[in-house]
Amino acid sequence: MTRIKRGSTRRTKIRFFASKFRGSHSKLTRSILQQGLRAFVSSNRDRSKKKRDFRRLWITRLNAIIRAIGVGDSYGKGIHNLYKNQLILNRKILAQIAISNRNCLYMISKEILKNRV
């Protein structure tokens, strides 16, 4: 029985994954392995970072709008007033309302201010 070597098919599969890389990172087997591992690590890390960045963006937008409307002195007090009045909306939805439909946000803020007094 002859010995079957499987290295070429494994290399072919790895090269197929790395076909989008540039230079030796798409041609040399060892570089392909290293870059592939690095790509997987980066993609996993950056998915978590993307969630963090979007939450920061929503909070920044809400802070600016809450200060402009006068619901609270700051973002924290505005969110506190929302929860106190049981108007539970998450930051993403509030930020989208603030951008697309200001009148709706004004109505929400009037409701909060009316209940606060």
Phi and psi in degrees as a GROMACS rama.xvg file:
@    title "Ramachandran Plot"
@    xaxis  label "Phi"
@    yaxis  label "Psi"
@TYPE xy
-84.5101  154.249  THR-2
-82.9897  134.753  ARG-3
-102.067  126.944  ILE-4
-98.4065  133.327  LYS-5
-110.756  6.27435  ARG-6
-61.7074  -37.2812  GLY-7
-66.7072  -41.0099  SER-8
-69.6077  -37.9998  THR-9
-62.1563  -43.1893  ARG-10
-63.0815  -37.6686  ARG-11
-63.5435  -42.7567  THR-12
-64.5249  -41.4243  LYS-13
-65.978  -40.7108  ILE-14
-65.7282  -33.4073  ARG-15
-62.6377  -39.9653  PHE-16
-65.0151  -37.9234  PHE-17
-94.6501  14.9932  ALA-18
-66.7494  -19.5338  SER-19
-85.8696  -11.9954  LYS-20
-74.5857  162.304  PHE-21
-107.334  148.298  ARG-22
70.5051  -143.039  GLY-23
-68.9165  -16.1921  SER-24
-67.1012  -14.8624  HIS-25
-109.565  -0.105768  SER-26
-116.894  -39.6704  LYS-27
-94.1035  132.404  LEU-28
-59.3267  -45.0554  THR-29
-66.5079  -40.8542  ARG-30
-65.1941  -37.5821  SER-31
-62.4277  -44.4691  ILE-32
-60.5375  -45.6887  LEU-33
-65.2667  -44.8448  GLN-34
-68.2682  -36.0193  GLN-35
-63.7792  -43.9442  GLY-36
-63.1128  -42.8858  LEU-37
-63.5334  -38.4948  ARG-38
-64.3192  -41.4286  ALA-39
-66.0752  -41.4134  PHE-40
-64.3292  -43.6859  VAL-41
-65.1015  -40.686  SER-42
-65.7407  -39.5107  SER-43
-66.5054  -44.2766  ASN-44
-64.6469  -41.8818  ARG-45
-76.4355  -22.0072  ASP-46
-64.5731  -42.2004  ARG-47
-67.9699  -38.5127  SER-48
-66.2222  -35.1906  LYS-49
-63.1682  -42.4118  LYS-50
-60.5937  -43.2506  LYS-51
-62.0081  -44.7255  ARG-52
-65.0373  -40.3173  ASP-53
-66.3729  -39.5812  PHE-54
-62.3433  -41.1503  ARG-55
-61.2682  -40.1696  ARG-56
-63.477  -45.8817  LEU-57
-61.9625  -42.3684  TRP-58
-65.2486  -40.0406  ILE-59
-63.1241  -44.8629  THR-60
-62.4572  -45.0537  ARG-61
-64.8061  -38.6774  LEU-62
-60.3865  -45.6885  ASN-63
-63.4823  -41.6674  ALA-64
-74.4031  -38.3711  ILE-65
-63.0002  -40.4505  ILE-66
-67.0471  -37.4004  ARG-67
-69.9713  -40.3975  ALA-68
-75.1677  -38.9101  ILE-69
98.098  23.7911  GLY-70
-69.0195  -36.791  VAL-71
-155.271  172.473  GLY-72
-74.0995  -27.8953  ASP-73
-147.21  177.704  SER-74
-60.0536  -45.8772  TYR-75
-60.7163  -43.808  GLY-76
-69.8511  -35.285  LYS-77
-64.2977  -44.7576  GLY-78
-65.9073  -38.1827  ILE-79
-61.0781  -43.2951  HIS-80
-64.3983  -36.6934  ASN-81
-60.1092  -49.3358  LEU-82
-67.6743  -35.0405  TYR-83
-63.9172  -36.3731  LYS-84
-89.5449  8.43072  ASN-85
58.9205  33.4359  GLN-86
-99.2964  80.463  LEU-87
-89.3734  101.119  ILE-88
-126.481  140.274  LEU-89
-78.6149  168.218  ASN-90
-64.3002  -35.321  ARG-91
-63.3527  -47.7588  LYS-92
-65.5392  -42.6726  ILE-93
-61.4364  -42.0606  LEU-94
-65.379  -38.8273  ALA-95
-67.0319  -39.453  GLN-96
-62.8794  -41.4916  ILE-97
-62.4999  -36.6145  ALA-98
-79.7416  -48.4174  ILE-99
-84.1695  -38.3221  SER-100
-137.703  88.3327  ASN-101
-64.4292  -34.7719  ARG-102
-59.8583  -39.8021  ASN-103
-63.6194  -40.3899  CYS-104
-67.7068  -36.7562  LEU-105
-62.8637  -39.8264  TYR-106
-63.9755  -41.6377  MET-107
-62.9985  -43.0726  ILE-108
-67.4508  -37.0219  SER-109
-63.1523  -39.5054  LYS-110
-61.5998  -42.153  GLU-111
-66.2851  -45.7571  ILE-112
-66.1459  -34.4204  LEU-113
-67.0539  -41.6274  LYS-114
-74.941  -24.1056  ASN-115
-72.5731  -34.4283  ARG-116
